[in-house]
Amino acid sequence: MSILVTGGAGYIGSHTVKQLLQENYEVIVLDNFSSGREELLIGGEIIRGDLRNKKTLQEVFASYKIDAVIHFASLIQVGESYQNPQKYYQHNLLTSLNLLEVMLAHHVRKFIFSSSAAVYGEPQKIPIPEDHPLVPTNPYGQTKLFVEIILKDYARAYGLKFISLRYFNAAGADPEGKLGEMHEPETHLIPNILLTLLGQKKEFYLFGTDFPTPDGTAIRDYIHVTDLATAHVLAVKKLLAGEIQTDFINLGTTKGYSVLEVIREAEKITGLKLNYQRHPRRPGDVPILLASRERARQKLGWELHYSDLETIIQTAWAWHQKVATSLHR
Ligand SMILES: NC(=O)c1ccc[n+]([C@@H]2O[C@H](COP(=O)([O-])OP(=O)(O)OC[C@H]3O[C@@H](n4cnc5c(N)ncnc54)[C@H](O)[C@@H]3O)[C@@H](O)[C@H]2O)c1
């Protein structure tokens, strides 16, 4: 079976490509390398192209037999989406619309979408179940919700089969040390802590110390990227076997850690002390986000193997040290 992976040179995409190849799928990666990296691609057919270009997509679907599509490619910075919503709406919606149009024209009807916990907005219930109200608090989350709405309509009208995977906070790195997180700019908590400890970032800002949580800092649900990748392989299998027609599934652990807990664990693992500056909360940041993971367990048979905080930070630390060494060689 042959899978087209858009954004396969990115953080989560590259870990998923690795597992698909291990499971003997044929993999075609389509990426414009705007944030993806060549060094994160360890196999498969690689096409350098932009999803905003419909002609590129038409050529890809005309040239390859494709059984299913996993769509990672997206702009991903919540803060930037506040400042420049047009960029986000145009990019994230156009890329998804183009991809769906061309794949359906080529009779490819199996689709996995990288959605986000950002579709829920302020939680009314913790842990958050998939039937929670969808009220995103930023344009990035809105783009994910719009695509989900489009998927539902396309399923009804054109027979699209899809699974929308709503990730919570992806973290960690490939336990074999081949892949890891390399965002530029880096906006995620764990790499920012580790890059500061490595001396590659000058300062670490802790946003919000007055949340209604036990230590006053925000609690998030960190999910190891290798466990995330496994969920994609399981989802592809379910779609290809016809066992799931359409679904929305959270990918999280249900266990949360506060920012201070993450800092303490990072200090313990690295043996280094983090100096940080306290800053006010950022707009839209909520106190606690935790995923209900019952549906992922029931529908995908998804189990977690790497998503404890220690393994997440250990694998991320090994990766960042490796990148730092190779950069300074
Ligand atoms: N990282 C997280 O914690 C997280 C959480 C929730 C959802 N997500 C979603 O998961 C997906 C992957 O996230 P990531 O952290 O791996 O991001 P990433 O930036 O590492 O990967 C995105 C990839 O898409 C490619 N890309 C972007 N625009 C493109 C275009 N127009 N044409 C072709 N390729 C394009 C980039 O070059 C990159 O390789 C995104 O859709 C993101 O919104 C991520």
The ligand as an ORCA input file, in Angstrom:
! r2SCAN-3c Opt
* xyz 0 1
  N       3.711     19.931     17.172
  C       2.578     19.878     17.895
  O       2.619     19.847     19.133
  C       1.233     19.834     17.214
  C       0.066     19.841     18.001
  C      -1.174     19.789     17.367
  C      -1.245     19.710     15.992
  N      -0.105     19.715     15.241
  C      -0.219     19.632     13.772
  O       0.623     18.583     13.306
  C       1.112     18.888     11.998
  C       2.618     18.731     11.986
  O       3.198     19.554     12.978
  P       4.778     19.602     13.170
  O       5.041     20.036     14.557
  O       5.377     18.356     12.673
  O       5.133     20.832     12.194
  P       6.371     21.053     11.234
  O       6.434     22.511     10.917
  O       7.600     20.401     11.790
  O       5.939     20.255      9.934
  C       5.126     20.803      8.918
  C       5.696     20.342      7.588
  O       4.850     20.812      6.541
  C       5.646     21.382      5.511
  N       4.813     22.363      4.818
  C       4.253     23.488      5.350
  N       3.540     24.139      4.409
  C       3.628     23.419      3.262
  C       3.104     23.580      1.945
  N       2.358     24.639      1.615
  N       3.393     22.655      1.003
  C       4.170     21.567      1.323
  N       4.696     21.362      2.549
  C       4.430     22.276      3.507
  C       6.846     21.974      6.244
  O       7.985     22.183      5.413
  C       7.093     20.909      7.303
  O       7.931     19.879      6.827
  C       0.623     20.303     11.701
  O      -0.544     20.197     10.908
  C       0.283     20.864     13.064
  O      -0.707     21.856     12.987
  C       1.132     19.777     15.821
*
